Structures are given as structure tokens and as C-alpha cells.
Amino acid sequence: MPAGQPWTRRELLLALGLYLDPLLGSQDKSNDRIIDLAKRIGRSPDSVVFKMANFKHLDPTAVGGFSNVGARDRELWDDVLNRPRQIHEAVSEAWANEEPLVDGPSHEMIGINTEGPQLTEAMSTTKSRRGQDLFRRAVLNAYQNRCCVTGVGDTRLLVASHIKPWRDDKENRLNPTNGLCLNVLHDKAFDIGLITVGEDYRIKVSSILKDNDEDFLNLNLVSYEGVSIGLPQTHQPSQEFLAHHRQHIFTP
């Protein structure tokens, strides 16, 4: 492909899908999966690496990348943060339409087993990982990388918590309004129903915790009873999903 040729929507989606895969490994031109994508779209591995660096620059959960980002890159990344489900479907469809390369890296080299059920399972696992990663980025971005309860801002300690569990609602797995940005401790407490969020967006603490005599739990969980959570400007948590959590997961 001639140098400077604009990237097509298909090419951008394929590159985005690779960028969003947590198991990609190093983002350099020697990576077999990057070489594989470069051959698929008729570009150099360097070109693919540069495009992924553009995504990295736009990614609020990452550091670094290249700032010479084009308008189409920005538009696509805006969809990542605001329409994660639709982007997930588009990326998955783009990769599903790709065929193995005759002269490219073997499937074993790029982490795909070609045997029927195992291939399906590998594709399903990759799709699931990508979806979870999209959900995390959308939720953390909405909350500006801050725990909505404590204000903790280290992304290594933050979790995009599902309000209505992943297993219970396939339709809203990637819906950012079904998420809260919580630190790892409050995420676990929320997940097992030891805390919840009221209709007034204030923290409610389970009697199980209130009856404990551990200073650590009293300081870090019980003391947040009645505290208002920080609300994002976009993708505010759904009252419907919060009600589900209070009724089916929380232990009063």
C-alpha cells in the first residue's frame, strides 16, 4: 500500500481490536500478531505500531503514545468511551470476517488453536476479554479515574464494577451506566453485597459489617455509611440497576 494512504474503517477496527487485547504483549514491530495484522491490511508493522500508539495517546488508562492523532482516530476512540457495546460488536465482526493468512504467522504463533471447539473457545475468550477491557475504559473515563466512594486515583487499584452482575444481564454487560468506579476493597464489598448505593446515591452498609469489631473494617467500610458517591458527568449509574443490586445482592 502506498505510504500516506488513509486508514479504512476496517483497518482501524482491526488495529483497535488488537490494541484492546490485554494479552497482546509488547506493542512493537517484532510482535507476531502485529506482523500478522500488517500483512492482512497491506501495511508495514511500523505503521500498525504507530496507529496503536495513537490509540494509546487517547487512552485515559494508559500513559504515552503519539500525539499526532487523526480525526478518525479520535472519533473511533470517542465511540470506545461512549458506545462500548457497539464498538465491541464492530471490532468482533471485523476480526470474525478475517481468514488465516497463507504466508503469515501460524495460528499457534499468534495464540490461536485451529481445532474447531478450541478455536471457537479461543475466539470467545478473546471477545470476552476485549469487552471487559472496553467496559473498564468507559467506566474509568466517566469517573475521571477516581473511585466514586473514596476518591482513590491510582488506576492500578481501581475496578470497573458491574452493578448488575455480568452473569445476570448479557444485554447490559458493556453498558457504562451499569458500572461504578471503585477501589479494589469497595469493589469486593459491593460485589458480595456488604455495601450498596441508595436511590439518593448514598452508601448503605450491611448490618453484617456494622456488627463486626475489626477496626480496619470500621474505618474503611462502615465509616462510609451515608456518604454520597461522586457522580460522573456522563454515564451516571442507572437507578434501575442500583435497585436490582439493593434487592438481589445487598444484605441489609
Residue, then its C-alpha position, 0 to 999 in steps of 0.5 A: m500500500p502506498a505510504g500516506q494512504p488513509w486508514t479504512r474503517r476496517e483497518l482501524l477496527l482491526a488495529l483497535g481490536l488488537y490494541l484492546d487485547p490485554l494479552l497482546g504483549s509488547q506493542d512493537k514491530s517484532n510482535d507476531r500478531i502485529i506482523d500478522l495484522a500488517k500483512r492482512i491490511g497491506r501495511s508495514p508493522d511500523s505503521v500498525v505500531f504507530k496507529m496503536a500508539n495513537f490509540k494509546h495517546l487517547d487512552p485515559t488508562a494508559v500513559g504515552g503514545f503519539s500525539n499526532v492523532g487523526a480525526r478518525d482516530r479520535e472519533l473511533w476512540d470517542d465511540v470506545l468511551n461512549r458506545p462500548r457495546q457497539i464498538h465491541e460488536a464492530v471490532s468482533e465482526a471485523w476480526a470474525n470476517e478475517e481468514p488465516l493468512v497463507d504466508g503469515p504467522s501460524h495460528e499457534m504463533i499468534g495464540i490461536n488453536t485451529e481445532g474447531p471447539q478450541l478455536t471457537e473457545a479461543m475466539s470467545t475468550t478473546k471477545s470476552r476479554r476485549g469487552q471487559d477491557l472496553f467496559r473498564r475504559a468507559v467506566l474509568n473515563a466517566y469517573q475521571n479515574r477516581c473511585c466514586v466512594t473514596g476518591v482513590g486515583d491510582t488506576r492500578l487499584l481501581v475496578a470497573s464494577h458491574i452493578k448488575p452482575w455480568r452473569d445476570d444481564k448479557e444485554n447490559r454487560l458493556n453498558p457504562t451506566n451499569g458500572l461504578c468506579l471503585n477501589v479494589l476493597h469497595d469493589k469486593a464489598f459491593d460485589i458480595g453485597l456488604i455495601t450498596v448505593g441508595e436511590d439518593y446515591r448514598i452508601k448503605v452498609s450491611s448490618i453484617l459489617k456494622d456488627n463486626d469489631e475489626d477496626f480496619l473494617n470500621l474505618n474503611l467500610v462502615s465509616y462510609e455509611g451515608v456518604s454520597i458517591g461522586l457522580p460522573q458527568t456522563h454515564q451516571p449509574s442507572q437507578e434501575f440497576l442500583a435497585h436490582h443490586r439493593q434487592h438481589i445482592f445487598t444484605p441489609 
